[in-house]
Amino acid sequence: NASGGSGGGGGGFSRILLPAASVTSGTITVNSAANQVNYTKIGRVVYISGFLEVGSVSLPVGTDVLLNLPFTISNLAKDSSRFGTAIFADGALRPVYGLNSGTSVYITITASAIAASDQFFISFNYIAA
């Protein structure tokens, strides 16, 4: 069955609210008007796809930007629940990965290189707990 948001069963996509990204220090705020990141869940497989735009930054520091996921990543044997993909940002492909039992996705990028109005397209799936 397909579900999104609070469970439902409509098979449509539900929006993921991304008010801010987590970095070592400083802040990166997502432009809520341009937040078009959505998900759908079919069985235990969660599909994430969409577009987001940075609204503002304030002295961000770090190399991993964290975005919250709608469901916890499963903890299957032999790292089979880990996933990875890449996005094009700052003129290069940047790794995106999730870890067992995690609730965030990590985008490996120098946080200080992110500026207001930067745009990102993400698309990946993972197995939920």
C-alpha positions as CSV (number, residue, x, y, z in Angstrom):
1,N,0.0,0.0,0.0
2,A,1.1,3.5,-0.6
3,S,1.0,6.2,2.1
4,G,2.5,9.5,2.9
5,G,2.2,12.2,5.5
6,S,0.4,10.7,8.5
7,G,-0.3,7.4,7.0
8,G,-3.3,7.7,4.8
9,G,-3.5,5.5,1.8
10,G,-3.9,7.7,-1.2
11,G,-0.7,6.8,-2.9
12,G,0.2,10.5,-3.5
13,F,3.2,12.4,-2.4
14,S,3.4,14.2,0.9
15,R,5.6,17.2,1.5
16,I,8.6,17.0,3.8
17,L,9.0,20.2,5.8
18,L,12.6,21.3,5.9
19,P,12.8,24.5,8.0
20,A,16.6,24.4,8.4
21,A,19.5,22.2,7.7
22,S,21.8,21.1,10.5
23,V,25.5,21.9,10.2
24,T,28.4,21.9,12.8
25,S,27.7,25.5,13.6
26,G,25.8,28.4,12.0
27,T,22.5,28.0,10.2
28,I,21.2,27.2,6.7
29,T,17.5,28.0,6.4
30,V,15.4,26.5,3.5
31,N,13.1,28.9,1.6
32,S,9.7,27.4,2.7
33,A,8.0,28.9,-0.3
34,A,10.3,27.0,-2.7
35,N,10.4,23.7,-0.6
36,Q,9.1,21.1,-3.0
37,V,10.6,18.0,-1.4
38,N,8.0,15.2,-1.2
39,Y,7.9,11.6,-0.3
40,T,5.7,8.5,-0.7
41,K,5.9,5.2,1.1
42,I,5.0,1.9,-0.5
43,G,5.4,-0.9,1.9
44,R,8.7,-0.2,3.7
45,V,10.3,1.6,0.7
46,V,10.3,5.4,1.0
47,Y,10.8,7.5,-2.1
48,I,12.1,11.0,-1.7
49,S,12.2,13.5,-4.6
50,G,12.1,17.2,-5.0
51,F,13.6,20.6,-5.2
52,L,14.7,22.9,-2.4
53,E,16.2,26.4,-2.3
54,V,18.3,28.0,0.4
55,G,16.6,31.0,1.9
56,S,19.4,32.3,4.1
57,V,22.7,31.3,5.6
58,S,24.5,32.5,8.7
59,L,28.2,31.5,9.0
60,P,27.6,27.7,8.4
61,V,30.6,25.5,9.2
62,G,31.0,21.8,8.5
63,T,31.2,19.3,5.7
64,D,27.9,17.4,6.2
65,V,24.6,19.1,5.9
66,L,21.8,17.0,7.5
67,L,18.2,17.0,6.3
68,N,15.5,15.1,8.3
69,L,13.8,12.1,6.9
70,P,10.1,11.3,7.3
71,F,10.8,7.7,8.6
72,T,13.8,6.0,10.3
73,I,16.1,4.1,8.1
74,S,15.9,0.3,8.8
75,N,18.8,-1.5,10.5
76,L,19.1,-4.5,8.2
77,A,22.1,-7.0,8.3
78,K,25.4,-6.2,6.5
79,D,24.7,-2.5,5.9
80,S,22.0,-3.3,3.4
81,S,19.8,-0.5,4.7
82,R,22.4,2.2,4.0
83,F,22.0,4.1,0.8
84,G,23.9,6.6,-1.3
85,T,23.3,8.9,-4.2
86,A,24.7,12.3,-5.4
87,I,23.5,15.8,-6.2
88,F,25.1,18.4,-8.4
89,A,26.0,21.4,-6.2
90,D,28.6,24.0,-6.1
91,G,29.9,23.0,-9.6
92,A,30.5,19.3,-8.6
93,L,28.7,16.0,-7.7
94,R,28.3,15.8,-4.0
95,P,27.7,12.5,-2.1
96,V,24.4,12.0,-0.2
97,Y,24.1,9.1,2.2
98,G,22.1,7.7,5.0
99,L,23.1,5.4,7.9
100,N,21.4,2.4,9.6
101,S,18.7,3.4,12.1
102,G,19.2,7.1,11.2
103,T,16.6,9.8,10.8
104,S,18.6,12.2,8.6
105,V,20.3,12.2,5.2
106,Y,23.8,13.6,5.0
107,I,24.8,15.8,2.1
108,T,28.6,16.0,1.9
109,I,29.4,19.6,0.9
110,T,31.4,22.4,2.4
111,A,28.7,24.3,4.3
112,S,30.4,27.6,3.9
113,A,30.1,27.2,0.1
114,I,26.3,27.3,0.4
115,A,24.7,30.7,-0.3
116,A,21.2,32.1,-0.2
117,S,19.2,31.2,-3.4
118,D,21.3,28.0,-4.0
119,Q,19.0,25.4,-5.4
120,F,19.2,21.6,-5.0
121,F,17.3,18.7,-6.6
122,I,17.3,15.4,-4.7
123,S,15.9,12.0,-5.6
124,F,16.5,8.7,-3.7
125,N,14.8,5.9,-1.9
126,Y,15.5,3.8,1.2
127,I,14.0,1.0,3.3
128,A,12.2,2.2,6.5
129,A,12.4,0.5,9.8
